[in-house]
Amino acid sequence: MRRAAVSLSKLADTAREELPSTMAAIRLSGMEITQAVQAAEAGIRQIGSLAHQQTMSMIQERASLPIISIQPVVAGAARKTSHAVGQATKTIMNIIYRGESESENDDDSVIDRVEI
């Protein structure tokens, strides 16, 4: 019983000596963590606000643009592509028929047959 009492007394002395500094370190860590969390929260709010402003600005900018139909653009591109393919086909056919006509009788009327 005496040994248990001595051990308990030593444990109480150690706790009395160490506990205040340990508690102070825990408080300091808690304050540092709180500051870090508050700084992160403020940064997140600032980024969110900036993102919101930029998004609204882009939406307003897009809303003020005139409505442009994409159909004429696509139709124009298709027409130009079709024309270019037709011209290329016509040129190739003319080259082919010229070669045949030169070997047969040099008749230029063959070119008129290729109409794309």
C-alpha positions as CSV (number, residue, x, y, z in Angstrom):
1,M,0.0,0.0,0.0
2,R,2.9,2.3,0.8
3,R,4.5,1.7,-2.6
4,A,1.2,2.5,-4.4
5,A,0.9,5.7,-2.4
6,V,4.5,6.7,-3.3
7,S,3.8,6.0,-7.0
8,L,0.6,8.0,-6.9
9,S,2.4,10.9,-5.3
10,K,5.2,10.8,-7.9
11,L,2.5,10.7,-10.7
12,A,0.7,13.7,-9.1
13,D,4.0,15.7,-8.9
14,T,4.8,14.9,-12.6
15,A,1.3,15.8,-13.7
16,R,1.5,19.1,-11.7
17,E,4.9,20.0,-13.4
18,E,4.0,18.8,-16.9
19,L,0.3,19.5,-17.3
20,P,0.5,23.4,-17.4
21,S,3.0,23.4,-20.3
22,T,1.2,20.6,-22.1
23,M,-2.1,22.5,-21.8
24,A,-0.4,25.7,-23.0
25,A,1.0,23.9,-26.1
26,I,-2.5,22.4,-26.8
27,R,-4.1,25.8,-26.5
28,L,-1.5,27.3,-28.8
29,S,-1.9,24.5,-31.3
30,G,-5.7,25.1,-31.2
31,M,-5.3,28.8,-31.8
32,E,-2.9,28.1,-34.8
33,I,-5.4,25.6,-36.2
34,T,-8.3,28.0,-35.8
35,Q,-6.3,30.8,-37.6
36,A,-5.4,28.4,-40.4
37,V,-9.0,27.3,-40.8
38,Q,-10.2,30.9,-40.8
39,A,-7.6,32.0,-43.4
40,A,-8.6,29.0,-45.6
41,E,-12.3,29.8,-45.2
42,A,-11.6,33.5,-46.1
43,G,-9.6,32.4,-49.2
44,I,-12.3,30.0,-50.3
45,R,-15.0,32.7,-49.9
46,Q,-12.8,35.2,-51.9
47,I,-12.2,32.6,-54.7
48,G,-15.9,31.8,-54.8
49,S,-16.8,35.5,-55.0
50,L,-14.3,36.1,-57.8
51,A,-15.6,33.0,-59.7
52,H,-19.2,34.3,-59.2
53,Q,-18.3,37.7,-60.5
54,Q,-16.5,36.4,-63.6
55,T,-19.3,34.0,-64.4
56,M,-21.9,36.7,-64.1
57,S,-19.7,39.0,-66.3
58,M,-19.4,36.3,-69.0
59,I,-23.1,35.6,-68.9
60,Q,-23.9,39.3,-69.2
61,E,-21.4,39.6,-72.0
62,R,-22.8,36.7,-73.9
63,A,-26.4,37.9,-73.4
64,S,-25.5,41.3,-75.0
65,L,-24.2,39.7,-78.1
66,P,-26.5,39.6,-81.1
67,I,-28.1,36.3,-81.8
68,I,-26.3,34.7,-84.7
69,S,-27.9,31.7,-86.4
70,I,-25.4,28.9,-87.1
71,Q,-27.4,27.5,-89.9
72,P,-26.1,30.1,-92.6
73,V,-22.6,29.4,-91.4
74,V,-22.9,25.7,-91.8
75,A,-24.8,26.0,-95.1
76,G,-22.1,28.4,-96.4
77,A,-19.3,26.0,-95.4
78,A,-21.2,23.1,-97.0
79,R,-21.7,25.1,-100.2
80,K,-18.0,26.1,-100.4
81,T,-16.9,22.5,-99.7
82,S,-19.2,21.2,-102.3
83,H,-18.0,23.7,-104.8
84,A,-14.3,22.9,-104.1
85,V,-15.0,19.2,-104.4
86,G,-16.8,19.8,-107.7
87,Q,-14.0,21.9,-109.1
88,A,-11.4,19.3,-108.1
89,T,-13.5,16.5,-109.7
90,K,-13.9,18.6,-112.8
91,T,-10.2,19.3,-113.0
92,I,-9.3,15.6,-112.5
93,M,-11.9,14.5,-115.1
94,N,-10.6,17.1,-117.6
95,I,-7.1,15.8,-117.1
96,I,-8.3,12.2,-117.7
97,Y,-10.4,13.1,-120.7
98,R,-7.7,15.3,-122.2
99,G,-5.3,12.4,-122.0
100,E,-7.8,10.1,-123.7
101,S,-8.8,12.7,-126.4
102,E,-5.2,13.6,-127.1
103,S,-4.5,9.9,-127.7
104,E,-7.7,9.5,-129.8
105,N,-8.3,12.7,-131.8
106,D,-7.5,15.8,-129.8
107,D,-11.2,16.7,-129.6
108,D,-11.8,19.6,-127.1
109,S,-15.6,18.9,-126.9
110,V,-14.8,16.2,-124.4
111,I,-14.2,18.9,-121.7
112,D,-17.8,20.1,-122.2
113,R,-19.1,16.6,-121.2
114,V,-17.8,17.0,-117.6
115,E,-20.2,19.2,-115.8
116,I,-20.4,18.9,-112.0
